[in-house]
Amino acid sequence: MSASDEVVTVDARRLLCPMPVIRVQNEVKKSPPGTRIRAICTDPGALSDIPAWARINGHKIIATESLDDEHIITLEVGEA
């Protein structure tokens, strides 16, 4: 499996700002460029916080979706 096929899930449910972003940031640090990370959050603020952090740090948001009280943000790790 190449890095672009890999999807890593970050469980940030029941965590409030800034913890969902910090959890994603910690996973990104361990992941090669092209890795996709799916963050599952219950804090609705993550829908704006994680994309803003990703944009500033050179990562690409692939998808965002909300299912009931969970928000799922998928991003692709950019070049370091």
C-alpha positions as a printed Julia matrix, in Angstrom:
80×3 Matrix{Float64}:
   0.0    0.0    0.0
   1.41   3.38  -0.97
   1.14   6.43   1.24
  -1.6    7.84  -1.01
  -3.75   4.74  -0.43
  -3.38   4.81   3.34
  -6.11   6.38   5.48
  -5.3    6.97   9.14
  -8.18   7.66  11.52
  -7.8   10.15  14.37
 -10.46   9.79  17.04
 -11.01  13.27  18.48
 -14.54  12.65  19.73
 -15.49  14.34  23.02
 -12.47  16.67  22.76
 -12.82  20.44  22.65
 -10.69  23.03  20.89
  -7.76  22.97  20.47
  -7.38  19.22  21.05
  -8.83  17.96  17.71
  -6.3   20.1   15.82
  -3.47  18.95  18.09
  -4.41  15.29  17.56
  -4.41  15.78  13.78
  -1.13  17.71  13.93
   0.53  14.9   15.91
  -0.61  12.33  13.34
   0.56  14.49  10.43
   4.05  14.71  11.98
   4.3   10.88  11.83
   2.9   10.53   8.3
   4.6   10.82   4.91
   3.26  13.24   2.27
   0.23  11.85   0.48
  -1.17  10.09   3.55
  -4.85  10.7    4.11
  -6.0   11.39   7.65
  -9.63  11.16   8.71
 -10.44  13.06  11.89
 -13.67  12.16  13.67
 -14.75  15.01  15.95
 -17.76  15.98  18.02
 -16.72  19.63  18.48
 -18.4   21.54  15.6
 -15.58  24.08  15.76
 -13.28  21.46  14.24
 -15.08  21.97  10.91
 -13.4   25.37  10.64
 -10.33  24.87  12.88
  -8.85  21.82  11.13
  -9.25  23.19   7.56
  -7.72  26.53   8.64
  -4.77  24.74  10.26
  -4.37  22.48   7.21
  -4.33  25.42   4.78
  -1.72  27.32   6.82
   0.49  24.22   7.0
   0.26  23.11   3.37
  -2.16  20.2    3.67
  -5.23  19.61   1.5
  -8.77  19.07   2.75
 -10.31  16.2    0.77
 -13.77  16.08   2.36
 -15.84  17.25   5.3
 -19.1   15.68   6.4
 -21.38  15.7    9.39
 -23.3   12.64  10.55
 -25.56  13.24  13.53
 -23.24  14.74  16.19
 -19.99  13.63  14.53
 -17.97  15.67  12.06
 -15.49  13.92   9.78
 -12.68  15.86   8.15
 -10.38  14.07   5.71
  -7.13  15.7    4.7
  -4.1   14.76   2.65
  -0.68  15.41   4.14
   1.31  17.88   2.05
   5.05  18.16   1.54
   7.04  19.04   4.65
